[in-house]
Amino acid sequence: MPSTTIDGVRIHYDDTGHGEPVLLVMGRGARGRAWHLHQVPALVEAGHRVVTFDNRGVPPSDECPEGFTIDDLVADTAGLVEHLGLAPCRVVGVSLGAYVAQELMLRRPRLVR
């Protein structure tokens, strides 16, 4: 699984498929690979490029023992979108990931389709 460093924090991600990009944001404490059982194969089959990632605090991304805020998670997500050249992309989130997706849309609308 590749990784990138965003604001000094290593974020692991997976980039699968080709086509219009979709970013899947997982909830608190869960790994991005949870999307790979059903959602990623279905989206790739439908012709999308699908990116999943492990939020900070979820190994193998950096654990951040000093803690972090929703602002940090939104900044990480925006940084990953920019790093991978996904903008504008569709963003889907579950649980805390839905909160991150909503805040991303409000704060950085040009990154989201």
N, C-alpha and C positions, 0 to 999 in steps of 0.2 A: 504494500500500500504506500503510495507516495505521500510526501508531506511538504508543507511550506511553513515558513515562519511569518506570523502576522503580529506586529507590535510586540516582538520578543517571545511569542508563544508558538510552539510547534503544534500545527494542526495536521492530523492525518486525514486523507480523503481518498475516495475512489471515483474514477471518471470512466464511465462506460457508455458505449454507443456513439451514434453520430446523429446529427440533426438539431432541431430546436432544443435548447437546453432547459432542463428541469433540475432545480436544486431541492433536495429533500433534507429537512432539518429535523433531527431526532429530539426527543424530549430529555428530561433530566436523567442523567446517569446511564442512559442507554447508548449503545454503539450504533453508528450509522449502518453497520452491516445488517441490522434488523430489517431494513428496507429491502434487502436483497432476496428474500424468500419469494415475495409476490410482486411488489410494486416495481422494482427495477426491471425484472424480466418483461413485465407487461409494457412498461414505458419504452424500453429499448425496442421491443417488437413493434410498437406503434410508431417507431421512427424518431425517437428522442435521444439526445445525449443526456445522461443522468449522472448527477454528482451527489454523492453522499459523503458525510464526514463525521468525525468524532469531535464533539464539542470540547473545549478546554475543560479540564477536570475529569475527562473520561479517557483513560489510557487506551491506546498508546499516545494520544495527544498529551501535551503537558498537563500535569495534575493541578498546578497552581494552589499549593497549600495555604497561601496567604488569602485565598478567597477571590471571588470575582462577582461582577454584577451583570444585570441584563444588558447594560450598556456595553460591557466587554464582549458578551456573546453576539450582540448585534454588530459590533465593530469587526469581530472575527468573521462573521458571515459575509459582511460587505467586502472585507479584505480578500476572502476566498473568491467571491464573484469577480472581483477586479483582477486578482492574480490569474485566474483561469480564463479571463476574457469572455465571461458568460453573459454580460449585460447587453440588453435587458433579458432577463430570464424568468420563467415561471418558478415560483417558490411554494413549496408545500411543507407544512410542519405539523407535528403531532405534540400535544401536551405543551411543555415549555417551548418546544420548537415552533408551535403555532404562535406563541407570544413573540418569539424572536422574529418570525416571518412578518407578523403584523407591525412590529416596531421598525423593521427594515423598510417596509412599504411606506411608512409614515416619514421616516428620517431620510431615506435615500431612494425616492420614487423612481429615479432614472435607472436604477439597477434592476427594477422589477417590471415584469410584463404582466 
